[in-house]
Amino acid sequence: MREKQLYKDVNFNISKLSTEMEINSSYISKSIRAKGYPNFNNYLNMHRIECVKRLLNESDIEKVTLMYIYTEAGFSNQSTFNRVFKQMENITPSEYISSLQLH
């Protein structure tokens, strides 16, 4: 997932991962749960949020848009991105960006 950055595909899902890895999707689901993730979407979103945070840290936020960053990470729209970010980080994307600008 990380190596090929499969999470960047907006339409990426467990059946695409299954095809990519040539492994049964129920086996993938079991493996993801065994690693402590509730489900595939949670696992996928964790990779996407990591990517967003990496891009925010590497980018000059004055020069790139938040839309560029979340679409680059595989999110299709801002409301989904905002909801998932808040769920996983316990702060909003703007609060996260503000905290980066303080450092």
C-alpha positions as CSV (number, residue, x, y, z in Angstrom):
1,M,0.0,0.0,0.0
2,R,2.7,2.5,1.0
3,E,5.3,1.4,-1.5
4,K,3.0,1.8,-4.6
5,Q,1.0,4.6,-3.0
6,L,-2.2,2.8,-4.0
7,Y,-4.2,4.9,-1.5
8,K,-3.8,7.9,-3.9
9,D,-6.4,6.4,-6.2
10,V,-9.8,8.0,-5.2
11,N,-11.6,4.9,-6.3
12,F,-9.3,2.4,-4.5
13,N,-11.1,-0.3,-2.7
14,I,-10.5,-3.7,-1.2
15,S,-11.3,-5.5,-4.5
16,K,-8.6,-3.5,-6.3
17,L,-6.1,-4.4,-3.5
18,S,-7.2,-8.0,-3.8
19,T,-6.4,-7.9,-7.5
20,E,-3.2,-6.0,-7.0
21,M,-1.9,-8.5,-4.4
22,E,-3.6,-11.6,-6.0
23,I,-5.1,-12.4,-2.6
24,N,-8.7,-13.1,-1.6
25,S,-10.3,-10.0,-0.2
26,S,-11.7,-11.8,2.9
27,Y,-8.1,-12.8,3.7
28,I,-7.1,-9.1,3.4
29,S,-9.9,-8.1,5.7
30,K,-8.8,-10.6,8.3
31,S,-5.2,-9.4,8.1
32,I,-6.2,-5.8,8.4
33,R,-8.3,-6.6,11.5
34,A,-5.5,-8.7,12.9
35,K,-3.2,-5.6,12.6
36,G,-5.7,-3.6,14.8
37,Y,-7.7,-1.7,12.2
38,P,-11.5,-2.0,12.4
39,N,-11.8,-2.4,8.6
40,F,-10.3,-1.7,5.2
41,N,-11.6,1.9,4.9
42,N,-10.1,2.8,8.2
43,Y,-6.8,1.3,7.0
44,L,-7.0,3.1,3.7
45,N,-7.8,6.4,5.4
46,M,-5.0,6.1,7.8
47,H,-2.6,5.9,4.8
48,R,-4.3,8.9,3.2
49,I,-4.1,11.0,6.4
50,E,-0.4,10.1,6.8
51,C,0.1,11.3,3.2
52,V,-1.7,14.6,3.9
53,K,0.4,15.2,7.0
54,R,3.6,14.4,5.1
55,L,2.6,16.8,2.3
56,L,1.6,19.5,4.7
57,N,5.0,19.2,6.4
58,E,6.9,19.2,3.1
59,S,4.9,21.9,1.3
60,D,4.9,25.6,1.5
61,I,1.3,25.9,2.6
62,E,1.2,29.4,1.1
63,K,1.9,28.0,-2.3
64,V,-0.3,24.9,-2.4
65,T,-4.0,24.6,-1.8
66,L,-5.5,22.2,0.8
67,M,-7.6,20.8,-2.1
68,Y,-4.4,19.9,-4.0
69,I,-3.1,18.1,-0.8
70,Y,-6.2,16.1,0.0
71,T,-6.8,15.1,-3.6
72,E,-3.2,14.1,-4.0
73,A,-3.7,11.8,-1.0
74,G,-6.7,10.1,-2.5
75,F,-9.7,11.9,-0.9
76,S,-12.4,12.8,-3.4
77,N,-14.0,15.8,-1.5
78,Q,-13.3,18.1,1.3
79,S,-16.1,17.1,3.6
80,T,-15.0,13.5,3.6
81,F,-11.4,14.6,4.1
82,N,-12.3,16.9,7.0
83,R,-14.4,14.3,8.7
84,V,-11.8,11.6,8.4
85,F,-8.9,13.9,9.5
86,K,-10.9,15.0,12.6
87,Q,-11.7,11.4,13.5
88,M,-8.1,10.2,13.2
89,E,-6.2,13.2,14.5
90,N,-8.8,14.7,17.0
91,I,-8.2,18.2,15.5
92,T,-9.4,19.8,12.2
93,P,-7.1,20.1,9.2
94,S,-7.0,23.9,9.8
95,E,-6.0,23.5,13.4
96,Y,-3.3,21.1,12.3
97,I,-2.0,23.6,9.7
98,S,-2.0,26.4,12.3
99,S,0.0,24.2,14.6
100,L,2.6,23.6,11.8
101,Q,2.9,27.3,11.2
102,L,3.7,27.9,14.9
103,H,6.9,25.8,14.6
